Amino acid sequence: MMEMIAFLERLAMGLGTTADKLWGILLKQALISGITTLTLMTIGICLEICGLLFILRKTRIPPVTQEIEFPNAEWDSDAATIPWAIWGFSVFISIVVFSCYAENTICAFANPEYWALDKLLSACQVAQ
């Protein structure tokens, strides 16, 4: 614990401020980091939904008409396999990535002191 306090004081001295002010800045940074990560997660979810809607629109089989059998379906069932596989893989990757960042994002909103302490401890380990 004393190493972390010494590291925080050295860091504050290098930035030309006090350790208390630096701690306040880290607490504000927790909120900013949480908002940024949550925004990126939301964009990712929106892109996944747009991809789903796009594939559904392209593979929708309308009722049979007199002139053309399937007037709006641009991809038949064989050609739709690849887009569905790509979409499924991207959803899987998104879930893995989001689960890795979920704890840090929730912590940034719910307990910014822990977030700041975690960042300081990881910075201390890197500095040593």
Contacts in CASP RR format, 6 or more apart in sequence:
PFRMAT RR
TARGET T0000
AUTHOR 0000-0000-0000
METHOD contacts of the structure
MODEL  1
MMEMIAFLERLAMGLGTTADKLWGILLKQALISGITTLTLMTIGICLEIC
GLLFILRKTRIPPVTQEIEFPNAEWDSDAATIPWAIWGFSVFISIVVFSC
YAENTICAFANPEYWALDKLLSACQVAQ
3 124 0 8 1.000
4 120 0 8 1.000
4 121 0 8 1.000
4 124 0 8 1.000
5 19 0 8 1.000
7 120 0 8 1.000
7 123 0 8 1.000
7 124 0 8 1.000
7 127 0 8 1.000
8 19 0 8 1.000
8 22 0 8 1.000
8 23 0 8 1.000
8 120 0 8 1.000
9 19 0 8 1.000
11 22 0 8 1.000
11 123 0 8 1.000
12 18 0 8 1.000
12 19 0 8 1.000
12 21 0 8 1.000
12 22 0 8 1.000
15 22 0 8 1.000
17 25 0 8 1.000
23 116 0 8 1.000
24 116 0 8 1.000
26 116 0 8 1.000
26 119 0 8 1.000
26 120 0 8 1.000
27 112 0 8 1.000
27 113 0 8 1.000
27 116 0 8 1.000
29 116 0 8 1.000
29 119 0 8 1.000
30 107 0 8 1.000
30 108 0 8 1.000
30 112 0 8 1.000
30 115 0 8 1.000
30 116 0 8 1.000
31 108 0 8 1.000
31 109 0 8 1.000
31 112 0 8 1.000
33 104 0 8 1.000
33 108 0 8 1.000
33 115 0 8 1.000
34 104 0 8 1.000
34 105 0 8 1.000
34 108 0 8 1.000
34 109 0 8 1.000
37 101 0 8 1.000
37 104 0 8 1.000
37 105 0 8 1.000
37 108 0 8 1.000
38 105 0 8 1.000
41 98 0 8 1.000
41 101 0 8 1.000
41 105 0 8 1.000
44 94 0 8 1.000
45 94 0 8 1.000
48 87 0 8 1.000
48 90 0 8 1.000
48 91 0 8 1.000
48 94 0 8 1.000
51 87 0 8 1.000
52 87 0 8 1.000
55 80 0 8 1.000
55 83 0 8 1.000
55 84 0 8 1.000
55 87 0 8 1.000
58 73 0 8 1.000
58 74 0 8 1.000
58 75 0 8 1.000
58 80 0 8 1.000
58 83 0 8 1.000
59 73 0 8 1.000
59 75 0 8 1.000
59 77 0 8 1.000
59 80 0 8 1.000
59 83 0 8 1.000
60 72 0 8 1.000
60 73 0 8 1.000
61 70 0 8 1.000
61 73 0 8 1.000
62 70 0 8 1.000
62 71 0 8 1.000
62 72 0 8 1.000
62 73 0 8 1.000
64 70 0 8 1.000
65 71 0 8 1.000
70 76 0 8 1.000
75 83 0 8 1.000
104 115 0 8 1.000
107 114 0 8 1.000
107 115 0 8 1.000
107 118 0 8 1.000
108 115 0 8 1.000
END
